Amino acid sequence: MALSDHILAFPFPKGSKMPVLEYYDGTSDPVQHLEGFNALMAYCGASNPIMCRAFPTTLCGAARTWFNRLPPKSIHVFRDLSTACATTFIGSRTHKRTSASLTSLAQRPNETLRDFFSRFNSMKLEIDDLDPAMAKVALIASIADVNLSFSLCKKEPEDLNELLARCKKFMNATEIMHARQETAHVRTNKKRLE
């Protein structure tokens, strides 16, 4: 086993139960798994040896095989284990997005504003050091709706928050008007049939 004698001899606290964490099989981002594991262990107040003993229980598939092939007694601290895991499965890391990534996003033909904003916000949340000014410019440039674009060009929002608030109001108004038109269309067709 890769864990040192010191780690294996460290007793689990009485009455402790291993918290449930999603298994890691080596095909997804190892850093995300390690961050989740570290957060859970910090919540439980786990010591370094307990973290070393608990970590292998979160592995399956290729990740479990990798762990089982580590040299015997080669792991003395969790930092070594986490570094080895992240390094081994680096090819599975997700691409880190930057503020510039938002410039590649555009509203698709026939995509509703709400669906587009959902995609935009999902991408925005993946960016660690979001530059709000760049996000604002990227969002304005990517909107395909002519009426909204005209409104934003006529009076440019001061910041990203104002832009998002105005877009939300526009989406809500558009959806209300669409619903009214649908209702009027149904009424007109109903009268024709009578």
Contacts in CASP RR format, 6 or more apart in sequence:
PFRMAT RR
TARGET T0000
AUTHOR 0000-0000-0000
METHOD contacts of the structure
MODEL  1
MALSDHILAFPFPKGSKMPVLEYYDGTSDPVQHLEGFNALMAYCGASNPI
MCRAFPTTLCGAARTWFNRLPPKSIHVFRDLSTACATTFIGSRTHKRTSA
SLTSLAQRPNETLRDFFSRFNSMKLEIDDLDPAMAKVALIASIADVNLSF
SLCKKEPEDLNELLARCKKFMNATEIMHARQETAHVRTNKKRLE
1 8 0 8 1.000
1 72 0 8 1.000
1 73 0 8 1.000
2 67 0 8 1.000
2 68 0 8 1.000
2 70 0 8 1.000
2 71 0 8 1.000
2 72 0 8 1.000
2 73 0 8 1.000
2 74 0 8 1.000
2 75 0 8 1.000
2 81 0 8 1.000
3 52 0 8 1.000
3 53 0 8 1.000
3 73 0 8 1.000
3 75 0 8 1.000
4 73 0 8 1.000
4 74 0 8 1.000
4 75 0 8 1.000
4 76 0 8 1.000
5 73 0 8 1.000
6 49 0 8 1.000
6 76 0 8 1.000
7 49 0 8 1.000
7 52 0 8 1.000
7 53 0 8 1.000
7 75 0 8 1.000
7 76 0 8 1.000
8 53 0 8 1.000
10 47 0 8 1.000
10 49 0 8 1.000
10 50 0 8 1.000
10 53 0 8 1.000
12 50 0 8 1.000
12 53 0 8 1.000
13 50 0 8 1.000
16 44 0 8 1.000
18 54 0 8 1.000
18 57 0 8 1.000
19 40 0 8 1.000
19 43 0 8 1.000
19 44 0 8 1.000
21 36 0 8 1.000
21 37 0 8 1.000
21 40 0 8 1.000
21 58 0 8 1.000
22 33 0 8 1.000
22 58 0 8 1.000
23 58 0 8 1.000
23 59 0 8 1.000
23 60 0 8 1.000
24 30 0 8 1.000
24 33 0 8 1.000
24 58 0 8 1.000
24 59 0 8 1.000
24 60 0 8 1.000
24 63 0 8 1.000
25 59 0 8 1.000
25 60 0 8 1.000
25 61 0 8 1.000
25 62 0 8 1.000
25 63 0 8 1.000
25 64 0 8 1.000
26 61 0 8 1.000
26 62 0 8 1.000
26 63 0 8 1.000
26 66 0 8 1.000
26 89 0 8 1.000
26 92 0 8 1.000
27 62 0 8 1.000
27 92 0 8 1.000
28 92 0 8 1.000
28 94 0 8 1.000
29 92 0 8 1.000
29 93 0 8 1.000
29 94 0 8 1.000
30 85 0 8 1.000
30 86 0 8 1.000
30 88 0 8 1.000
30 89 0 8 1.000
30 90 0 8 1.000
30 92 0 8 1.000
30 93 0 8 1.000
31 86 0 8 1.000
31 93 0 8 1.000
32 94 0 8 1.000
33 58 0 8 1.000
33 85 0 8 1.000
34 82 0 8 1.000
34 85 0 8 1.000
34 86 0 8 1.000
37 51 0 8 1.000
37 54 0 8 1.000
37 55 0 8 1.000
37 58 0 8 1.000
38 51 0 8 1.000
38 82 0 8 1.000
41 50 0 8 1.000
41 51 0 8 1.000
41 54 0 8 1.000
46 54 0 8 1.000
48 77 0 8 1.000
48 78 0 8 1.000
51 78 0 8 1.000
52 75 0 8 1.000
52 77 0 8 1.000
52 78 0 8 1.000
52 81 0 8 1.000
55 78 0 8 1.000
55 81 0 8 1.000
55 82 0 8 1.000
55 85 0 8 1.000
56 64 0 8 1.000
56 67 0 8 1.000
59 66 0 8 1.000
59 67 0 8 1.000
63 85 0 8 1.000
63 89 0 8 1.000
66 85 0 8 1.000
66 88 0 8 1.000
66 89 0 8 1.000
67 85 0 8 1.000
70 84 0 8 1.000
74 80 0 8 1.000
75 81 0 8 1.000
75 84 0 8 1.000
96 128 0 8 1.000
97 123 0 8 1.000
97 126 0 8 1.000
97 127 0 8 1.000
98 127 0 8 1.000
98 129 0 8 1.000
99 127 0 8 1.000
99 129 0 8 1.000
99 130 0 8 1.000
99 131 0 8 1.000
99 134 0 8 1.000
99 135 0 8 1.000
99 138 0 8 1.000
100 134 0 8 1.000
101 123 0 8 1.000
101 127 0 8 1.000
102 120 0 8 1.000
102 123 0 8 1.000
102 124 0 8 1.000
102 127 0 8 1.000
102 134 0 8 1.000
102 135 0 8 1.000
102 138 0 8 1.000
102 139 0 8 1.000
102 142 0 8 1.000
103 134 0 8 1.000
103 138 0 8 1.000
103 141 0 8 1.000
103 142 0 8 1.000
105 119 0 8 1.000
105 120 0 8 1.000
105 123 0 8 1.000
105 138 0 8 1.000
105 142 0 8 1.000
106 142 0 8 1.000
106 144 0 8 1.000
107 113 0 8 1.000
107 116 0 8 1.000
107 142 0 8 1.000
107 143 0 8 1.000
107 144 0 8 1.000
107 145 0 8 1.000
108 116 0 8 1.000
108 144 0 8 1.000
109 144 0 8 1.000
111 144 0 8 1.000
113 143 0 8 1.000
113 145 0 8 1.000
113 148 0 8 1.000
113 167 0 8 1.000
113 170 0 8 1.000
113 171 0 8 1.000
113 174 0 8 1.000
114 171 0 8 1.000
114 175 0 8 1.000
116 142 0 8 1.000
116 143 0 8 1.000
116 144 0 8 1.000
117 167 0 8 1.000
117 168 0 8 1.000
117 171 0 8 1.000
120 139 0 8 1.000
120 142 0 8 1.000
124 130 0 8 1.000
124 135 0 8 1.000
132 159 0 8 1.000
132 160 0 8 1.000
133 159 0 8 1.000
133 160 0 8 1.000
135 160 0 8 1.000
136 157 0 8 1.000
136 159 0 8 1.000
136 160 0 8 1.000
136 163 0 8 1.000
139 160 0 8 1.000
139 163 0 8 1.000
139 164 0 8 1.000
139 167 0 8 1.000
140 149 0 8 1.000
140 152 0 8 1.000
140 156 0 8 1.000
140 163 0 8 1.000
143 149 0 8 1.000
143 152 0 8 1.000
143 167 0 8 1.000
145 170 0 8 1.000
145 174 0 8 1.000
147 170 0 8 1.000
148 167 0 8 1.000
148 170 0 8 1.000
151 166 0 8 1.000
151 170 0 8 1.000
152 163 0 8 1.000
152 166 0 8 1.000
157 163 0 8 1.000
157 166 0 8 1.000
END
